[in-house]
Amino acid sequence: KVSPQKLCPVALTAGGSRGDSRAGTAAATIFSHRRALRAGCACLSRELEEERRGKGHALALKEAEIAEMNKKMEDMALEFGDMLKETLDKMGAQLELSSSENASMTRRLDDFKVAQGATT
């Protein structure tokens, strides 16, 4: 820090002229303003840091929410896969049943045709 004496040493010495006294007052005023500016800068720096921390916290919350949603989507995809497999298994069983019924009907029809051919 710069003191007013370093800014204007003549103004602050005893027995100085009238002009030296005004220079000392100006130097003291400049020093006072400079100190106020530094305090203001420090205050702004603290506010900026608090805002950064607040945004960092909000960002962390959003990232946690995104991770939770990704986990839910993954769980839903697995559940959907299980449901799809179950449905396909049921459809396959139904097709096998239908196919065996068709084979049985085809044999009966062939037997009937043979029987009809024998009677005619």
C-alpha positions in Angstrom: 0.0 0.0 0.0 1.1 3.5 -0.7 0.8 6.0 2.0 0.0 9.7 1.5 3.5 10.6 2.7 5.0 8.7 -0.2 2.6 10.3 -2.6 3.5 13.8 -1.5 6.1 14.0 1.3 6.4 17.7 1.2 2.7 18.4 1.9 2.7 16.3 5.1 5.8 17.9 6.7 5.4 20.6 9.2 6.0 24.2 8.1 5.3 23.6 4.4 3.9 26.4 2.2 0.3 26.9 1.3 0.7 25.1 -2.0 2.3 22.1 -0.4 -0.7 21.8 1.9 -3.2 21.6 -1.0 -1.0 19.0 -2.7 -1.1 17.0 0.6 -4.9 17.3 0.8 -5.2 16.1 -2.9 -2.8 13.3 -2.2 -4.8 12.2 0.9 -8.0 12.4 -1.2 -6.5 10.3 -3.9 -5.2 7.8 -1.3 -8.7 7.7 0.2 -10.3 7.1 -3.2 -7.8 4.5 -4.0 -8.5 2.6 -0.8 -12.2 2.8 -1.5 -11.7 1.4 -5.0 -9.6 -1.5 -3.6 -12.3 -2.3 -1.1 -14.9 -2.2 -3.9 -12.8 -4.5 -6.0 -12.4 -6.9 -3.1 -16.1 -6.8 -2.5 -16.8 -7.5 -6.2 -14.2 -10.3 -6.2 -16.1 -11.9 -3.3 -19.4 -11.5 -5.0 -18.0 -13.0 -8.2 -16.6 -16.0 -6.3 -20.0 -16.5 -4.5 -21.8 -16.4 -7.9 -19.3 -18.9 -9.3 -19.9 -21.2 -6.4 -23.6 -20.9 -6.8 -23.4 -21.7 -10.5 -21.1 -24.6 -9.7 -23.7 -25.9 -7.2 -26.5 -25.5 -9.7 -24.4 -27.3 -12.4 -23.7 -30.2 -10.0 -27.5 -30.5 -9.3 -28.2 -30.6 -13.1 -25.5 -33.2 -13.6 -27.0 -35.4 -10.8 -30.4 -35.0 -12.4 -29.1 -36.0 -15.8 -27.3 -39.1 -14.3 -30.5 -40.1 -12.6 -32.5 -39.8 -15.8 -29.9 -41.8 -17.7 -30.2 -44.6 -15.1 -34.0 -44.6 -15.4 -33.7 -44.8 -19.2 -31.3 -47.7 -18.9 -33.7 -49.5 -16.5 -36.6 -48.9 -18.9 -34.6 -50.2 -21.8 -33.8 -53.4 -19.9 -37.4 -53.8 -18.9 -38.6 -53.2 -22.5 -36.1 -55.8 -23.7 -37.5 -58.3 -21.2 -41.1 -57.6 -22.3 -40.1 -57.9 -26.0 -38.4 -61.2 -25.4 -41.5 -62.5 -23.5 -43.8 -61.4 -26.3 -41.6 -63.0 -29.0 -41.5 -66.2 -27.0 -45.3 -66.3 -26.8 -45.6 -65.5 -30.5 -43.2 -68.3 -31.3 -45.1 -70.8 -29.2 -48.3 -69.7 -30.9 -46.7 -70.2 -34.3 -45.6 -73.7 -33.3 -49.0 -74.6 -32.1 -50.6 -73.2 -35.3 -48.0 -75.0 -37.4 -48.7 -78.4 -35.7 -52.5 -77.8 -36.0 -52.0 -77.1 -39.7 -49.9 -80.3 -40.1 -52.6 -82.3 -38.4 -55.3 -80.7 -40.6 -53.2 -81.3 -43.7 -52.9 -85.0 -42.8 -56.7 -85.2 -42.2 -57.4 -83.5 -45.5 -55.0 -85.9 -47.3 -56.7 -88.8 -45.5 -60.1 -87.5 -46.5 -59.0 -87.0 -50.2 -57.6 -90.6 -50.2 -60.9 -91.8 -48.7 -62.9 -89.9 -51.2 -60.8 -91.2 -54.1 -61.3 -94.7 -52.9 -65.1 -94.3 -52.9 -65.4 -92.8 -56.3 
